[in-house]
Amino acid sequence: MKEQDLKDLLSRPELNKSAIADKMYPNNKYARTTLNNKLKENQYGNDSVRRLGDDDLLKAWEVLKELADAIYSKAPQQ
């Protein structure tokens, strides 16, 4: 998954970014803020900019795949 792909997916109103962030960063008290800062590439402190890294993209892919699998498992049987 590419960074822009993730940004496009998470901009969809159907997806709850807060719940996705909680699953991506389960030990982070401020998971939603962390994800939003990385999505917006906000500056942190004096000079560092928060960006999505490869590990963030992998975590997001795993969370979204789990969601997709759960949806597909409930598909109507033909």
C-alpha positions in Angstrom: 0.0 0.0 0.0 1.3 3.4 -0.9 1.0 6.5 1.3 -1.4 8.3 -1.0 -3.6 5.1 -1.2 -4.0 5.1 2.5 -4.8 8.8 2.6 -7.4 8.3 -0.1 -9.0 5.4 1.8 -9.1 7.1 5.1 -10.6 10.2 3.6 -13.8 8.2 2.9 -16.6 9.2 5.3 -17.6 5.5 5.7 -14.4 4.7 7.5 -13.9 5.5 11.2 -10.4 6.8 11.5 -10.5 6.7 15.2 -11.2 3.0 15.4 -8.6 2.3 12.7 -6.0 4.4 14.6 -6.8 2.5 17.9 -6.1 -0.8 16.1 -2.9 0.5 14.4 -1.5 1.9 17.7 -3.1 -0.2 20.5 -0.6 1.0 23.2 -0.9 4.7 22.3 -3.2 6.8 24.4 -3.4 9.4 21.6 -3.7 7.0 18.6 -6.2 9.2 16.7 -4.0 12.3 17.1 -0.9 10.3 16.1 -2.6 9.0 12.9 -4.1 12.4 12.0 -0.7 14.2 12.5 1.0 11.6 10.2 -1.7 11.9 7.6 -1.5 15.7 7.6 2.3 15.7 8.0 2.1 18.0 10.9 5.3 19.5 12.4 6.3 18.0 15.7 8.4 20.0 18.1 10.8 22.5 16.6 11.7 20.8 13.3 10.6 17.2 12.7 7.6 16.5 10.5 5.5 13.4 11.3 5.1 11.2 8.3 3.7 7.8 7.6 6.4 5.3 7.6 6.6 1.8 6.1 5.6 0.3 9.5 2.5 2.6 9.6 1.5 1.6 6.1 1.9 -2.1 7.0 -0.2 -1.7 10.2 -2.9 0.1 8.3 -3.0 -2.5 5.6 -3.4 -5.3 8.2 -6.2 -3.4 9.9 -8.0 -2.7 6.6 -7.5 -6.3 5.4 -9.0 -7.6 8.7 -12.0 -5.3 8.1 -12.4 -6.4 4.5 -12.1 -10.1 5.4 -14.8 -9.6 8.1 -17.1 -7.9 5.5 -16.5 -10.6 2.8 -17.2 -13.4 5.4 -20.7 -12.0 5.8 -21.4 -11.8 2.1 -24.7 -13.4 1.0 -24.4 -17.1 0.0 -25.3 -17.8 -3.6 
